[in-house]
Amino acid sequence: MITRFSVAMTSDTAQHLTDHLRRADGQEDCAFVLWRPSSGASRTTALLTEVVLPREGERIVHGTVDFTSAYFLRAAALAAEHGCGLGFIHAHPKGRGWQRLNTIDHEAEVSFAAQTQVITGRPLVGLTFAGTDAGFGARIWQQQAPRRYAPTEAESVRVVGGHLTVTFNNRLLSVPLATNRQLRTVSAWGQAAQDDLARLHVGVVGCGSVGMLVVEALARTGIQNLSLFDFDTVEELNLDRLLNATIRDVRLHRAKARLAARSACRAATAAAFRAEPDGFTAAADCDVIFSCVDRPWPRAVLNLLAYAHLIPVVDGGIAVDARGGRLRGAEWRAHIAAPGRACLECLGQYDPAHVQAERDGSLDDPAYITGLPADHPLRRKENVFVFSTSAAAAQLNQFVTMTTAPGGIADTGAHLYHLTTATLDHREDGCETGCLYDGMLRALGDDAPVTVTGRHRAAELARAARARAVRRWPLRARRAVDDLLHRLR
């Protein structure tokens, strides 16, 4: 049984539905859609992949709307042929925000929930369109007993593209309490935008110099739910760049994700705040993810999540030219990977050939790294805290622009800042012709024919070393750490 549920679609699909459902005569209309599952650790998301519009005579508009059995059977057969689930959407022309089922709507959807399950092998997804503000409500019909189906309401419906918009179910994700801690933040973009921002489930992959700054900013901005991903441990060489890290964290072999969670809890301005270190299986539970990593393998995973699972990825990076022990220049970039925008591979943020090298452990082999040319991207590890703050700010600005659309503009393209010349380059075009990510892989979710996860030997070794170090601590110290972790949860 699915207990946590959401829906996602591209902005193109949302616009297609809006054009059809928002009628000039103010009457209701309907359509069938195809969907594929995206399974996270605790939440399943239905990804809308195709709109199946009615043909002449397949639906009857008379204030309310009815559809013929021929329309249903045609759409259900198409869903079964493509291995998809079937969804049905109807309009509430004067509705605003999250729309729930009335009695008539309930009876209409439940009448074909069983047939949908039999024909497609997947539950019926129902959606309601609010004609006033183009908001969406959603539910999934699951079998409770023989011949009895009931709806499980979605938490949210997100529309992904140039602009990230989310319609929230206030019953399941309630509007956060307003506090004096956020007065200046709210004054910048208003309470409505703050309510939506705060309820986004945000992931941060990489809790190093840039990631730790991003976590701090998100917590202070009022984001309520953060998932943190990093297998690494705080080391002494991190102390000149890692916000809130101290020599004590080095001695305790503290995981960077644990340090980030503790720091976020201290900085949080949301009344109900949760920050948890997580594994990659939980990434699909997020509404948006920050990529603060410099390795090719995790970027390849995030690229797939951005397009196949419709989870926008805010990515960035730093390159420092310090040949001969002298600073010659530095660059940092920030961009968002999402349908309609250039993906991380097309932007040159990782080389697919290096992904396999990391997967087989070569990038953690000192002999392999030292054998690379001195100017090879995989050897350029120079960075300083000042550049990290600039890179983090650039990524956060991309996030704010995508979610709040200042001046009505949500997509300003990919940015590359040059320190030496103080110039900013823009790239506003999408993926290269033939790119698989924004092409055939778009919105495939769990059905994507690509495997990007697997055993990470460096991560396993890092976790094992941390466990050995903790076992050597006195019992009193272990109890103190256990108590801290319990309070963080």
N, C-alpha and C positions, 0 to 999 in steps of 0.2 A: 504493500500500500504506500502511495505517495502521501507524505504528511506535510512537507513544505514544497510549495509550488510557485513558479513564476512563468511569465511569458516574455519573449523578446522577439523583435523584428527589426529589419533595417528601415531606415527612413524612406527608402524607395517603396517598400511594401506598405508602410504606414500611409504614405501619400496616395498610393493606389487605392487603398481602402477608403481613405477620406474622400477622394474624388468620386467614388461610387456611392458611399453611404450618405454623404451630405447633399441632400436633394434640394433643388431650387423650390419645389412645391412644399417643403417642410414635412413630408411624409416619411414613414419608416422605410428602410430597405434592408437587405440582407445579402450575405455571400458565404460561400464555403471557402475554407483555406486548408492547405496541407501543412503539417508540422512534423518536426523531428525532435527527439529528446536530446537534452544536454544534462548529463548526470554529474552532480557535485557530490561532496561527502555527505551533505544533509539536505540538499535542495535539488529538485528536478525542474528544469526549464524547458518549456515548449518553444522551439524556434520556428516561427512561421516562415515557410519557404516559398509558397506560391498561393496566389489568389485565384480561385475558380469562380469567375463571374457567371451569373445566370444568363441563359440564352432566352430568346423570345419565347414567352409563354411558360417559363419555368418558375416564375414567382408572380404573385398577385399582390399589387399595392392598393390598399383601400384604407388609408389612414394608418392602420397597422399593416403588417406584411405576412404573407404565407408563401410557402414554396411547394412545388410539386414533388411527388415521390421520384419522378424521373430525374429531377435535378439532384436530389440526394444520392440516388444510385449512381449517377454519372460521376459525381464528385468522390464518392466512396470507392468506386472502382478505380478511379485515377490514383487515389491515395494508396490503395492496395498494390497497384501496378508499380508505383515508385517506392514502395516500402515505407510509406509515410503514415502518420496518424491523420485523422480528419478533425477539423475545427469548424465551428459555425459562428458567425458574427452577425448581430443585428444592431440597428441604430436606435438610440433614444435622442431624437432630433433636438430637444430642448435640454438635454442633460449636460452636466458639468462634472468633470473629475471622475472618480471611481463610480461605476454604475453596477448595481446589483440586480438580481432577478426579481421581477414581480411574479405574481401567481401564474399569469398567462405565459410568461417567458419560461418559467420553471416547467410547466406542463408540456410546452412545445419541445424543449430540449430533452427532457427525460424520455419523451416518446420514441426517440431514435438513438438513445445512448447504447442500448443493448445491441442493436443492429450494427452500429459503428464498431463496437468492440469485436463482433463476430467477423465482419467483412475485412477490417484493417488489422485486427490483432492488437490495437492500441485504443486507449480510452478516448472518448469524445472530449474535445476542449471547446468550451463555450466562451464567447467574448461579447462584450457590449460596448458600443461606441457612443461617446458623448458628443453630440453634434455641436454644442456651443464652443467647447475648447479643445476638441479632438483628443479627449482623454479616453482611456480604455479600462474596462474591468474584465476579469477573467476567472475561470474555474475549470476544474477537470472532473469528469463524471466517472466515479469508480464503483465497482460492484460491491455492495455491502452484504448481500444475501442472494440466493437464487431469484432471478427476475426482479431484483431491487437495486437501483442505482441511485447514488446521492452525490451532490457536488462538493468538492473540496475547493475552497476559495484560494485564489492566488494571493501572494503577498504584494506583487507589483507587476507592472508591465513596462518594459523599457524599450525605447526606440533609439536605435544606434546608427550613427552616421556622422555627418558634420556636427550636429547638435545632439547631445545626449539628453533625452527627456524621459522621465519616469513618472508614471501614475501609480501612486501608492494606495494600498488598501488600509485605510485608517484603523480598521478593527484589528488588523494583525500587526501593522507597523504604525503605531500611534504617533501623532504629531508630538515632537519633544517639548518638554517644558521650557518656556523662555526663562532665562536667568540674566542677572546683571553682568555675568562674566562675558557675555557676547554682545553687549550693547554696540560697541564700535564695529564689530563684524556685521551685525544685522543692518546697521546704518548704511553700509556700503552697497548692499544689494537687496535689502528688504526681507521681511519675515517669511514670505512665501518661498523665496529662493532658499533661505536658510533652512526651512523645514524640509525641503527636498534634499538639499546637500547633506544635512545631518543624518538622514535615513539611508543614504547610500552605503552599501557594504563595500568597503574599499580594501583592496589587498596591496601590500607593499612587498615586492620581491627583491631582496637584497637590502640588508640592514647595515650597510657600511657607511662611508662618509656622507654620500648623497642621501641614501635611504633613511638614515637616522634623522636628518634634517627634515625630510618629507614627513616622517612620522610625527615629529614634534609639531610641525605646522598644521597637519590634519587634526591632531588632537586639540590644539588650541582653537582651531576654526569651529569645532563643535561636532565633527564626525563621531557618530556613536559606536560604530562597529568596524574595527580594524583587524585584518588577518595579516600576520607577519611571517615571511618566508626567508630563512637563511640558516644554513647548516653550520656556518663558520663560528669560530670562537674568538673572543677578544684577545689580541696579542699586544705586546708592548709597542710594536711598530705602528699600531693603529691609533695611539694616544694623541698624535698631533692632528688627527683628522676626524675622530669619532666623537660626536657630541655626547656629553654626559658620561663618557667612559673614564675610568680612573685606574690607577695601578692596582687597586683592590679587585677590580673586575678581571684583570690579568691573572692575579694570584688565585682567584676562585675559578679560573677557566670558564668564565661565564659565557654562555651562548649569546651571540649578537642579537638574536630574535628575543631572547629573554630580557636583555638589557633594553631593547627597544620597547617591549611591552611594559616594563617597569617605568621607564621614562615617560611613555605616553600616558599611563595612569596618573602620574604626577602632574602632567601638563594639561590633562583633559579639562575642557570647559563644559562638556555635555553632562547633564544631570545623571543620565544612565549611560555609562561608557563601558565598552568591552574591547580589550586588545588581547589577542591570543596568538602565540607562536603556532604555526600550522604547517602541514605538509602540502605537497602540490595537488593531492587529490581534492583539497578544499578550495583550490583556485577557482573552480567552476561555480562555486557558491557566491562569488563576488559580482558586483555590478560594474566595477571598474578596477583596473590594476595599474599600479605604478611599477615600472621596470627600472630598477636601480642596480643593475648587474652589468658586468663587463665581459661575461663569458658567452660564447655562441650557443651552447646547448639550451640554457634557460630562455634565451631570446627566441630560439626556434619554437620552444614550447609555447611561449607567450604569443608569438605570431599566429600560431594555430588557434589559440584561445580567442584572439581578437576577431578572426574571420569565421572560423568554423563554429565557434560558440557565441559569437556576438558580444564579447566582453571587451570594451575599449581598453587599450593599453597605452598608458602615458610613459613614453620611453625617452631616454636621453643618454648623454655620454660626454666624457672629457678626454681630450687628447692634448698632451703637453710635449712641446719640443724643447728638450733640455740637453741637447748634444754638447759634449765637452764640459759638462758640469755647469753650463750657463743657460739661463732661460732665454730662449729665442722666440717663443710664441706659445700660445695656448688657444684652444677652441673648445667650446661646449655647444651641444645641440639639444633640442627638445622638439618632440613631435608626438602625434597620437596615431596609433595604428587602429583603424576601424574601417568598416566597409565604406568605399568611396574615397578613402585617403590612401596614401602610399604605405605599403606594408614595410616591416623592418628589413626584410631581405631586399626589396627594391630600393630602399633608402641606403643600402650598404652597411647596415648596422651589424650584420654578421655574414660570414661566408659559410654556405652550406657544407663546404668541405671540412671546415673546422669543427662542425658539430660532431661528426663521426670521430674526429681526433680526440675530442673531449670525452665522448662516450666510451672510447676504448682505453681512456686513462692517459693518453699521451700528454695532455696539457698539464698534468700533475707530475710529469716525469722531468726532473731538472735537466737531464741530458737532452731531451727533446727540445725544451725551451731554449737552452743555451746554444743549440745548434741552429737556431733560426737567425736570420739577419738582424742586426742591431736595431734597424728601423721597422721591424715587423710589428704589426698591430698587437700581436699577442705578447710582445715583450715590453710594450709601453705602459709601465705601471706608475709612472710619475704622477703625483697629484698633491695638492695642498688644500688646506681647509677653505681658503678664500675661493678657490675655483669650485670647490664642492658646493659652497653656498650659492654661487651663481648658477650652477647647473640645477640645483634643487629648486631655486626660484623660477628658472625657466620652465621646468616641468610643472610646477604648481600653477604658474600663469596659464599654461596650456589647459590644465584641468579646470581652472576657474572660467576660462573663456568657453570651453566646450559645454560646461554645465549652466552657466548664467547668461551666455550670449550677450555681452555688453554692447549696447548700440544695435542689437539685432544681429550681430556677427558672432558666430560660434566657431568657425574654422578659419584660422589665419595661416594655415599651412605649416610646413616644417621649418624650424628656425635653426640657423647655424651662426654663432657669434664668434668673431675673430678678435682676440685680445689685442694683438699688435696694431691693427688698423681701426679698432673700435667700430667695425661694420657688422651688419646683420644681413645674412642671405636668407631668402625665402624660397621654398619649393611648394607650389600650390597644386601641382598635378598629382594624379593618382598613381596606381601601379603601372609597371611596364606592361606592354602588350603581351598577352599570354600568361600572365602571372596566375599561378594556381590558387593562391590564397584568396584573392578578391575575385576569383573566377569559380572554378568547379568546386572548391572547398567551402565556399560561402554558405553559412547556416546549415552545414551537414551535421554538426554536433557530434554525438556518439557514433554516427555512421560514417565519419570521415575515414577514408582508407589509409590513414597515416598513423604510425606509432612513433611518438616522440619521447615517451617516458621510458624508464628502465633503471637498473641499478646504477648508483653513482658511487664508485669506490672511494673517492675522496670524501664524500659526505659520510659514508659509513665509517671510515677511519677517524674522521673528526669527532663523530658522536661516540665512538668507542673510547677514544682518548679522553673525552670529557667524563665519560662514565667511570673510567679507571681513576681519574683524578678525584672525582667526588667520593668514590669508595675509600680513598685514603684519608678523607677528612675525619676529624673526631665526630663521634655520635652527636654531640651538642650542635656542631656546625651543620650537620645534615638535617637535623630537626628544624633549625632556623630557616634553612633554604626551603624545606618542605612547607613550612608555614607561610613563607613569602609566596611560593607558587600557588598555594591554596587561596591566598588573598587576591592574587592576580586573576585567578579564574572566577 
